[in-house]
Amino acid sequence: MCIIEQIGYSRENKETYCTNCIIQRETGKCEYLKYLETKVSVDVSSEYIQEITIDECGF
């Protein structure tokens, strides 16, 4: 099991633990990381996000 699966994904954890990962070092690729980063990223241009931002700003 990948250490990120155990401790949770964050940019800091990625920088700390994934630099020591053999797969990441040898291939420069990690399908699990790629999957996590697509889940974590947010589409700021989506209408839903814009509505939340507008509501929170009091407009």
N, C-alpha and C positions, 0 to 999 in steps of 0.2 A: 504494500500500500504506500502511496506517495505521502510524504510528510505533510504536504499542504492539505490533504484530505483529513488528516488528524488534527492539525492545529488551526485550520481555517485559512482562507485566502485573503491576503492583503498585499499591497505593493511591497511593503516592508518585508513580509514573510517571503515573498517571491525573491527579492534581492538577497535576503539572508540565506535561504535554504536551497533555492534552485540553482545557484551558482555552483553548488557542490554536487548537483545531480549528474550522474554519469550520462544519462540520455540527453539532457540539456547541453552538457559540455561537448559530447561527441557529435551530436547531430544538429544542435542549435534549435531543435524542435521539440515540442511537448504538446501532444494532442489534448491532454487533460488541462494544461494551462490555457491553451487556446480556447477550449470549451468554457472554462471558468471566466476568462476575460470577456467573452461575448455575453455571458450572463450578467456580469458586473457592469458592463458599459451601459450607458443610458442614452437614448436618442433624444437630445435636447430639443430638436426641432419638432418633436411630436406634439400634437395639439393638447394631449392630456398633461404633459409636463408644463406646457405654457400656461394652461388654465390654473394649475396648482400654484405656479410662480406668481401669477397675477393675483390670485386669491390671497396668498400669503403676504403680498406687498400692500394689500388693502385697496386695490384699485377696483 
